[in-house]
Amino acid sequence: MSQVVVSTECPTCSGPLDFSEGANAIRCPSCGSTLLVTGRKQVLSYWVAPKVKAEVAGAAARTGRLEARVERAQLFFVPFYRLTGHDFQWQDVPPKPEPGSAPLPSMLVGGGERASERVELDVPLGSMLGWGADLVLGKGAGDVVRDLFGAAPKPERSIEQTVLIASRPRATNGADAPVQLLDRYVEKTFPAADLPGLAVYSLGVRTQALRVSLFQREALAALGRIVAVQVDQAAAMTQGLAARGFEHVVYRQVLGRILSVIYFPFWVVELAQAGETSLTVVDGVSESVLQPRVPLALYDALTRGAAESARTVGLRPLVCPNCGAALPLEPDDVIFPCSSCHRAWQIQGAELSETPLEIAEIADAGKPADVVYLPFWRLEPGADSEPRAWMPAFRYRRLKALHDLATRLSAKPPAYRPWTGERPAVRGCFYDAEDAVLLARFAAAGRGRTPDAVKAAAGAEPQFQGARLVWLPFRRSSQSLLEPSTGFALQEGLVG
C-alpha cells in the first residue's frame, strides 16, 4: 500500500513534524511531546505541493511539438478521494483436480479478464521444446528436437488446445464447496470531481511516499486555482467500496475505513499550433505529460463551482481529560486506557470521550505476573434469543486466528465477575465498536461455511443494541497466550 506522510508543525515547539496518515498518536522528534491526532472518521483534506515550475511544464507539454507555442500555463489543484481499510472476505474455494487427471504443462496462461495463473506440468523438456519448435518453425521441426532431448508420447490434443483448456476460468465446486477467509488492505484513489477530458482516474501507486500538508486555502490559492469537490462523501464511500474483479468473493466487510481528500497539482498548458489551440495536462510533481490535445472545454469543468471549507487534522497533548496523566503512546490505537484514574478514552472527532469498561476476574486465570489482559467488545444482541458476541478489540497479525478466537469465545463465553481489587495493567484498543459490529457480522456469515449459506446469512445480518469493553485475562505459556475459557492460544509476539 502506498504511504502517505503528513507534514506539519508541532503545536508545542513549532518544529517540523511528520507522521503517517491514519496515525492517532505521535511524538514530536524535536521536543519529545506526545500528541493526539484528532479528526478520526472525519473526511480530512490535504494537499500536495507542486515541484514543477510553469516554464518546465510548458517545455514538457511541447515535447514532440516543438513548433507549438505556449500561450499560458495554469496550475490547478484537483481533488481526489483516497479510501483505505482492511478488507475481510469470504471466498468460494476453487475446485481440486479430479483424481487420476493428468497434470498440464507448466506455463503462464490467461483468458478474458482473468489474471494470469500458473498451471503446473510434469512433461519432459524435449516435449516442451518440440512443441515450441512445431509452433515457430513448422511441423516436423519439433521431431528433431524431441529426438535430441527425449520426449513423452504424443499428446491426444495439440498444444494450442491444451493451453486453451488450461486458460478457461475455473468452475466452482457448487453449493457444497467450503468458503475460505482472505484479507487484504484496500487503497483506492479516484477523482472527487467530474472532469471530462482530464482522463486521470487515480493517483496511482508511487515509488516514493506521497508527502502531503494540511489543507490551507490561502496557501493553495496563492499558487493556483482550487477545483471544487463535486462528489459527496456518501457516493465516494460507495464508489471506494465497490468490488470489481472479485469473482470468488461471496461476502465482505471493510474495517478501519479512512476516507480523505488529497488536492493534487496539475499544470494545464495551452498550446497554439497551425491556427489550432489545445490543452496539455502535466503532472505537477513528476513532470509527466498525462493528456495531450485536450479540448478547451476542460477549462469550464475545472472552474465550475467554488471550493468549500475543508476539515483538517488537529493536534493536542495526549493526556487524560479527567486527571491530566499521560496516555500511552500507541499510534494505531483508537482507545487509550489511563493508568492513573483507570478510565478509557476514545477518539471522537476532535475530542476524547469516555468509554465504559470492565476488567474480568477469572479464578483460574493464573498468577498476576503471568497474565496479560486483552480487550474485547461484548456486543449485546438486538433480540433476546440471540447470544452475545465477543469480538477482539486488539490487533493480531493473523486474521484467521483472530476470527477463530471470536467464534469460539462467542459460542462459549467466559464466566467472570468484575474486577474489584487493584487494577492490573491493560492494553489499548485497535478496533472500535463500529468495527467490532462489522467483524461480528462477518463471523456470523462465515458460520454457514458454504457459499449459498453465507449469502443467506448476509441477508439476515445480526443487529446489536449495545457494546461494552471487557478486558479478559490470557495466561502466559512459553511464547503463547492462553484464553482460560476456550483454551485458545495466541502467539504473544503477534499481538499489537
N, C-alpha and C positions, 0 to 999 in steps of 0.2 A: 504494500500500500504506500502511496506517495506521502511523504512527510510534509506537513505544513508547519512552519515555525513562525510564531508571532513575536514581533519585535516591538518593544515599548520602553518606558522608563519606570524605574522603581518609585513608588509614591513616597517612600521613606527617605532615600538618599539621592534620587534623580539620576542614578546610574543606569547604564544600559541593561535591559532585562529581556532575555529570550526564553520562550517556553513553547512546548508543542501544543497545537490546537487540541482541545479536549482535556487538558490538564486542569485539575481542580485545586491543587495546592502546589506552591512553588517556593523556592528560596532564592533571594537576591544574592548573586555571587559577590557583589560589592560590599554590602553592609551586613549580610547574613540574616536579614529579617525574613520570617516566614509569612507568606501571603496567601490569602484565599482568592481564587479566581471566580468571580461571580458571573451570573448570566447563564447558568446551565439550563438546558432545554428551552432556551430562547433562541430565536434566529438572530445571530450576531453577524456584523458586517466588518469586512477587512478590505484592504486594497494592496495592490502590488505596484511598487514604484517602477516607472519605466527606466530602462537602461540605454535606450536608443534615442539619439537626438534627431531632430527634424531633418537635417541635411543628410544624415546617414540613412534614414528611412526613405528619403527621396531617391538616393542613389540605388538603394536596394530595389525600389519599385521600377527603376529604369533598366534593370538587368534584362538583357536581350532586346531592349527597346531604346537604344542609345539616341535615336532621333527624337524620342518623345521629350516634351518639355514639362517640368514640374510647375503647375500653376499654384498649388498650395499643398501643405501637409498639415493635417489637423489631428490632434490626439483625442481619442475617446476612451473613457473608462466604461467598459461593458460589463454588466453584472452577470455572474454565473452562480447558480446554486451548487453547493457541494454537500452531498449526503454520505455519511459514514455510519457504520454499525456492524454488529455481529449477527450474521445470517445463520439461523438454525434451520435445517432442512430434514424432512423425511423423504427419502427417495426409494423408488422401487428398484430392486436388485436385478441387474442383467442376468440372463439365464446362464447356467453352466453348460459346457459342451455335453452332448449326449454320450453315454457310454459306448465305446467302440468306434466313435467317429474319428476319422483321420485328421491329424493336425495339418494346418495350412502353412504354406511357405511364409517366412518372416520377412515382411516388407511394410512400408508405410502406405496405407491406403486411406481413401476418404471418399465421401459421396454426398452430394447435395449440400445441406447446411451443416452436416455433422463435422466435428473436428476430426482430424486425422487420428487413427488409432493403430497400434502395432499388433499385428497378428503373428503369433509365434509359429515357426516352421521347423520341421525335422526332415529336411531334404538334403541329399549330398550336394556338395559345392558344384560338382560337374553338371548336375541337373539345372541349378540356378544359372550358371554361366552359359549353358547350352540354350536354355530358353531365351536368355538375353541375346545371344548370337542369332537365333532364329528371327527375333523381332527386328534387330538392327541390320543384319547382313543378308537376311533372307533365309528361307527354309533350306536345310541342307548344311548350312554353315555350323549349326549347333551340333551336328553329329560328330564333327571333328573335335570340338571342344569336349563333348561328353566322352569320347574315346580317350582323350588325354587325362581328364580329371576323374573319370568314373561317374556313373550316373545311376539313378533309380530307374525302375521300369517306367515306361512312357505313361504319363497320367491319362486318365479317362477323358479329361476335358482340357482344353487349351489353357495356357497361362492367362490369356485375356479373360476367359470365363472364370478362372479361379479368382483373379483379382476382383472381378465384378461381384462374385458371390461374397467374397470377404468384406467388401466395402458396403454391403447393404446394411441399413440400420437394423440393430439387433431387436428382436421381438422381446416382449416381456414374458414372464413366466405365468401370467394370468392372475386370477383373483387370489391364488394361494401363495404367491411369491411374498416373502417377508420384506418389510421395509428396512432401510438402513439409515442410520443417523450420520449426517455430514454437517460440517460447519465451515464457514469461510468469512473473511472480512469483506464488507461491501464498501466500495468507494465509487461514487458517480459524480461527475460534474456535467452540467448542462446549462444552456443559456436561460437567464431569468427574464429575457425579453424576446419578443418576436421580431427578428431582424432578417427579412428575406434578402438574399444576396450576400450576406456575410459569410455563410457556409462554414462557420466554425461551431461545431457541435459539442465540443468538450475541451477542457484544458489539457487533457491527455495525461500520460504518465511521463514525468520529467525526471531526468537522471539525477538532478540535484534537488535538495529540499526547496520547496516554494516558500520564500520568505515574504511575509505579509505584515502590514501595520494596521493598527486600529483605524477604522474609518473616520476620516476628518473631512467634512465637506469643504472647508476653506482650503485645505492643502490640495485636494483634487481639483477644485475649481481654478486654482492658480496655475495649474499645468494644462488643463484641457477641459473637455465637457463630460459631465456625468450622465450616462444613459440611464433612464428611469427603469425600475423593476416593473414588469408588466404581468408576470406570472405570480399569482398569490401563493401563500405558503402551503395551503391545503393541497392545491393542484401540484405544487412542487414535490410534496411528500409522496403523493400518489405516483407521480412520474418516476421519482427516485426509487420507489419500492417495486416498480413494475418488473416482473420476472420475464426475462427474454432469454431464450436459448437453454432453458432448464427443462429438457424433455422428460427427465425422470423424476422431477420434483412433484411430490404428492401433497405436501403441506409444509409451510414455512412460517417462521416468526423472526423478526429482526429486532434485536435488543440493543440498547445503548445508542439510539439514533441521535446523530448530531447533524442538524441542518444549518448551514451558514451561507452567507453571500460573499463572494470574492469579486471585487471590481478589478478587472484586468485591462492593461493598456494596449490599445491598438492604434497604429497610425493609419489614417485614411489619406492616401496620397492621390491628388487629382492630376492626371496626366493628359496633355493635349498632343495629338499627332495626326497629321494629314487632315486637319479640319474636324477631327473627332475627339471627344473628351470622355474619359472613363476614370474609374477609381481603382486603386490597388490597395489591398489591406495588408499591412505589415505588422508582424508580432513586435510589440514594444519592448520585449525582453530579449528574445533570441535573434531578432533582425530577419526572421524568415518571412518570405513572401507567402501569404496564406491564400489570397484570392486575387488574381489579376482580372482586369477588364470587367469590373463590376459596374452596373448602370448607376447613373447619378441618383436614382430613386433611393439608394441606400441612405443618402443624407436625410430624407424625410423620416425613415424608420429610426435613425439614430437620434434625431432631435424631437421625437414625439414624446410629449409629456414632460413633467418636471420630476426630478429625483426627490423622494420623500425623505424624512428623517430616518435614521438607522440606529439600531442598538449596537453597543459595543461592550466588550467585557469590562468589568470593574475589578479593582484590586483593593483589598483591605486586610488588616492584620488577621492572621489565623489564630484567633483566641476564642475562648468560650464566651458566649454572650451573657452567661449567668455569673460566672465567677472571675472571668478575665484570665484564666490559666491558658497556657499554650496548648493548642490541639495538635495531635500527631500529624507529622508531615508525610502524607501518603498521596502522591499526585493523582492516582486513579480512583481514590475513594470518593464516594458521594455522601457518606455519613461518617461523622467523626465523633468518637466517644471521648468524653472528658474524664481524665483520671482523677481530677480533683473533686468535682461535685457529682460525679457519676451520672451525668446526663449525656444524651446523644443528640447530635445536631446534623440536620440535613440541609444541603444547599437547595434553596427555593428561589430561583431568580437571582435577585441581588441580596437576598437575606439568608440567614441561617435560622431554621425553625426546629423546635424541639420535637423529637420522635420518641414516643413511649417505648420502653424496653423492659425485658426481663432477662435474668440470668438463671438458668436451670440448675438446680441442685439435685444430683442423682447419686444415690447411695453407693453404687458400685463403680463410680467413675474413676476412682483411683486416688492416689495421694496428690495434694495440690501442686506439688513440684513437678509431677509427671502429667499434668493435664493442660491442654490447650483449648481455649474457648473460641468457637467459631460461630458467626452469626447466621441465623436462618429467619426467613419470613414465614410466620404461621398465618396462612390465609383462611379466613372464615368463609364457609360456603354460603351461597345465597339461599339454598334450600336445606332444611333440617335433615333430609335424608342423605345428603352428600357428606362425605368425610372432609376433615380439614386437609389442606395441602401444606406440605413443608418444603419450602424452596430455599436453596443455599443463597445467602447474600454475599458470600465471599468469592473471590476469584480462584479458579483452579484451572491448571493448564491442560487438563484432559477432559474435554466436554462430555464424552461418553460416560466416564466415571461419575461426573457431577450429576448427570441425568439419572444414572442408575441409583445413586445415593438418594436423590429426591424421590424417586419412585418407591424405593424400599422403605424410606422413612415415612412417607405418606401412607403406605399400606400398614406399617407397624409403628405408629407414633410413639415417642418416648413418654414414659411416665415420670413426672418430675414435680417438684414443689419449688416455688420462687425462692431465690437465694435471700437469706436473711442476715448472714454474717458479714465480715469484711469483704468487700467486693474484689474479686480477682481481676487481673489484667485481661482486657478483651481487645479484639481487633476491630478495625473499621469495616465498612461495607462497600462492596464494589457494585452490587445491584440494588436499585431502589425498589419500592413496592410495585411500581408500574411494570418494571422489567420482570419482577417475580410472577406477576399475573400472566404475562406473556409466556414465561418459561413453564408455568403450571399448565397452561392450555396446550403448549407444545408436548409436554409429557403425557397429558391426558389423551391427546390424539394418537400418540405413538403406542399406547397400550393396545390398540387394535391389531398391530403387527402386520396386517396385510393392507395393500393399497386401498381396497374397497372399504375396509373397516376404518382406516384413517380418514378417508374422505367423509364417511358418515359421521365420525366423531367431530370433524371440523365444522360440520353444520350444526352441532349442538355443543358449542364451547362452554365450559363451566364458568359460572358467574360467582364473584366473591363480593362480600359486603364489608369486609374489614381486613386489616393486616396489622400484625404486631411483630416486632423484632424480639427474637429469643436467641440468646447465646447458649449453645449446647456444648457440654464437655466432650473432648476427644482425648483418649488415653494414649500417651506416647508408648510405642513399642518398636524399639530399634529405630528405623528411619520412617516408620509409618505412624499414622494417627488413626486410632480405632474408635468408632462410634459405639457406645455400650449397648444400645437397644437393638441394633441390627448386626453388630459385628463387622460392619463395612469398614474397609481400610483405605486411607488416602496416603499418598506419599507426601510427607511434610514439605519436602523441597519444591513441590509443585503448587503449594498454597500461596496465594498472594501475587 
